[in-house]
């Protein structure tokens, strides 16, 4: 949920301490869900025993402990974006004895070497 501001919000008395605290609270709450999801994903990846709290882990010895995979969807999304990205190399002359003709030849060589 994003914080919504109106034209009157820009005419705020920033000398009023409570008003500033209210604005700070609204700004912090705007991105609260995203921060919580990031914390959960971080704990799932880095914390021992994944998403299980110690109480549940010790009380369910010998029982199946199912988990929701929170890592592979993120990895799949990133790899799909990389696979769909179009990478390009462009060779251009910089300085000194570099020429446009040489740059065009090297550019053609690089283009033909790519799969």
C-alpha positions as a printed NumPy array, in Angstrom:
array([[  0.   ,   0.   ,   0.   ],
       [  1.48 ,   3.297,  -1.07 ],
       [  1.03 ,   6.463,   0.945],
       [ -1.289,   8.892,  -0.824],
       [ -0.721,  12.603,  -0.63 ],
       [ -2.994,  15.476,  -1.551],
       [ -2.147,  19.072,  -2.336],
       [ -2.801,  20.052,   1.278],
       [ -0.155,  17.573,   2.455],
       [  2.533,  19.793,   0.993],
       [  1.359,  22.706,   3.132],
       [  2.223,  20.958,   6.379],
       [  3.679,  22.63 ,   9.405],
       [  6.872,  20.666,   9.886],
       [  7.504,  22.402,  13.202],
       [  4.655,  20.368,  14.744],
       [  6.295,  17.257,  16.172],
       [  3.192,  15.041,  16.084],
       [  2.518,  15.903,  12.437],
       [  6.05 ,  14.915,  11.483],
       [  5.743,  11.652,  13.413],
       [  2.468,  10.88 ,  11.626],
       [  4.077,  11.526,   8.238],
       [  7.05 ,   9.334,   9.171],
       [  4.716,   6.534,  10.244],
       [  2.764,   6.76 ,   6.97 ],
       [  5.972,   6.608,   4.947],
       [  7.267,   3.595,   6.881],
       [  3.964,   1.71 ,   6.598],
       [  3.842,   2.215,   2.85 ],
       [  6.534,  -0.376,   2.192],
       [  6.019,  -2.582,   5.261],
       [  4.737,  -5.622,   3.318],
       [  7.709,  -5.641,   0.967],
       [ 10.144,  -5.503,   3.882],
       [  8.331,  -8.388,   5.612],
       [  8.458, -10.527,   2.464],
       [ 12.167,  -9.801,   2.094],
       [ 12.785, -10.8  ,   5.734],
       [ 10.84 , -14.053,   5.287],
       [ 12.744, -14.941,   2.123],
       [ 16.049, -14.145,   3.836],
       [ 15.222, -16.326,   6.842],
       [ 13.993, -19.125,   4.576],
       [ 17.315, -19.126,   2.709],
       [ 19.786, -18.431,   5.501],
       [ 18.255, -19.637,   8.771],
       [ 18.894, -23.174,   9.912],
       [ 15.812, -25.387,   9.453],
       [ 14.296, -22.987,   6.931],
       [ 10.916, -21.612,   7.832],
       [ 10.387, -23.75 ,  10.93 ],
       [ 10.483, -22.147,  14.343],
       [ 12.519, -24.106,  16.93 ],
       [  9.391, -24.995,  18.934],
       [  7.695, -26.684,  15.968],
       [ 10.915, -28.288,  14.773],
       [ 11.569, -30.057,  18.095],
       [  7.93 , -31.052,  18.7  ],
       [  7.532, -32.708,  15.287],
       [ 10.457, -35.103,  15.32 ],
       [  9.747, -38.065,  13.052],
       [  6.831, -36.306,  11.356],
       [  6.946, -34.814,   7.872],
       [  7.802, -31.127,   7.832],
       [  6.482, -29.6  ,   4.64 ],
       [  7.759, -26.247,   3.484],
       [  6.829, -23.729,   0.836],
       [  9.621, -23.205,  -1.665],
       [ 10.272, -19.475,  -1.62 ],
       [ 13.646, -19.597,  -3.373],
       [ 13.091, -21.312,  -6.727],
       [ 10.343, -18.933,  -7.935],
       [ 12.696, -15.995,  -7.379],
       [ 15.586, -17.782,  -9.102],
       [ 13.306, -18.786, -11.984],
       [ 12.132, -15.21 , -12.42 ],
       [ 15.667, -13.817, -12.473],
       [ 16.961, -16.47 , -14.887],
       [ 13.969, -15.963, -17.207],
       [ 14.655, -12.231, -17.316],
       [ 18.321, -12.89 , -18.107],
       [ 17.43 , -15.406, -20.831],
       [ 15.03 , -12.951, -22.459],
       [ 17.445, -10.031, -22.26 ],
       [ 19.112,  -9.077, -25.511],
       [ 22.796,  -8.462, -24.959],
       [ 24.688,  -6.589, -27.614],
       [ 28.305,  -5.641, -28.133],
       [ 29.135,  -2.548, -30.127],
       [ 32.7  ,  -1.772, -31.125],
       [ 33.581,   1.835, -31.834],
       [ 36.908,   3.601, -32.334],
       [ 38.159,   5.479, -29.295],
       [ 41.381,   7.362, -29.996],
       [ 44.868,   7.146, -31.364],
       [ 45.257,   4.994, -34.464],
       [ 41.695,   3.622, -34.204],
       [ 39.585,   3.986, -37.314],
       [ 35.949,   3.429, -38.193],
       [ 36.897,   0.748, -40.712],
       [ 38.84 ,  -1.263, -38.125],
       [ 36.009,  -0.897, -35.619],
       [ 33.497,  -2.142, -38.197],
       [ 35.677,  -5.187, -38.97 ],
       [ 36.07 ,  -6.053, -35.278],
       [ 32.342,  -5.465, -34.712],
       [ 31.548,  -7.909, -37.511],
       [ 33.947, -10.493, -36.094],
       [ 32.41 , -10.233, -32.633],
       [ 28.876, -10.461, -34.053],
       [ 29.761, -13.64 , -35.961],
       [ 31.418, -15.246, -32.907],
       [ 28.315, -14.927, -30.777],
       [ 26.002, -17.959, -30.719]])
